[in-house]
Amino acid sequence: MNLERWRQQIDQIDERLLELLNERAQLALAIGREKRTHGLSVPAPEREAQILQRLCARNRGPLDEHAIRQIFSTIFAEFRRLQESTP
């Protein structure tokens, strides 16, 4: 049955996503430290808007623009929280 094979593929993709999110988190932490060193604020709404615009333009589906914005807005919020809570 294909169901089990598909689930295994999803599990592998989920693991890759987790690795990539943690890699992105490390970069976000480095950026947060750099911003604090230079007295800059952590939130960067203009940067987030640019990223969302770029990703939505590149998206070929099946996820729609709303889904992309929701997913990445959640990612941005969590990374802001991480940056703000780390000295």
C-alpha positions in Angstrom: 0.0 0.0 0.0 1.2 3.5 -0.8 -0.1 5.0 2.4 2.8 3.7 4.5 5.4 4.8 1.9 3.9 8.3 1.8 3.9 8.5 5.6 7.5 7.6 5.6 8.3 10.3 3.1 6.3 12.8 5.2 8.3 11.8 8.3 11.6 12.3 6.4 10.4 15.7 5.2 9.3 16.7 8.7 12.8 15.8 10.0 14.4 17.9 7.3 12.1 20.8 8.1 13.0 20.5 11.8 16.7 20.6 10.9 16.2 23.6 8.7 14.1 25.5 11.3 16.8 24.9 13.9 19.5 26.1 11.5 17.4 29.2 10.8 17.0 29.7 14.5 20.7 29.7 15.0 21.0 32.4 12.4 18.2 34.4 13.9 20.0 34.2 17.3 23.2 35.5 15.7 21.3 38.3 14.1 19.6 39.2 17.4 22.9 39.4 19.2 24.3 41.6 16.4 21.3 43.9 16.6 21.6 44.2 20.4 25.4 45.0 20.0 24.5 47.9 17.7 21.4 49.0 19.7 18.9 48.0 17.1 15.4 46.6 17.9 14.7 42.9 17.2 11.5 43.2 15.3 12.0 43.9 11.6 8.5 44.1 10.0 9.8 45.5 6.7 12.2 42.5 6.4 9.4 40.1 7.2 7.1 41.8 4.6 9.9 41.4 2.0 10.3 37.7 2.8 6.6 37.1 2.7 6.3 38.9 -0.7 9.2 36.9 -2.1 7.9 33.5 -0.9 4.4 34.2 -2.1 5.7 35.2 -5.5 7.8 32.0 -5.7 5.0 29.7 -4.4 3.7 27.2 -7.0 1.3 25.5 -4.7 -0.6 23.5 -3.7 -0.4 25.8 -0.6 -2.1 29.1 -1.3 -0.9 32.5 -0.3 -2.9 32.6 2.9 -1.3 29.3 4.0 2.2 30.6 3.2 1.6 33.8 5.1 0.2 32.0 8.1 3.0 29.5 8.3 5.8 32.0 7.9 4.1 34.6 10.2 4.2 31.9 12.9 7.8 31.2 12.2 8.7 34.9 12.4 6.8 35.3 15.7 8.6 32.3 17.3 12.0 33.5 16.1 11.3 37.0 17.4 10.4 35.5 20.7 13.6 33.4 20.7 15.7 36.5 19.8 14.1 38.6 22.5 14.4 35.9 25.2 18.1 35.2 24.6 20.8 37.5 26.0 
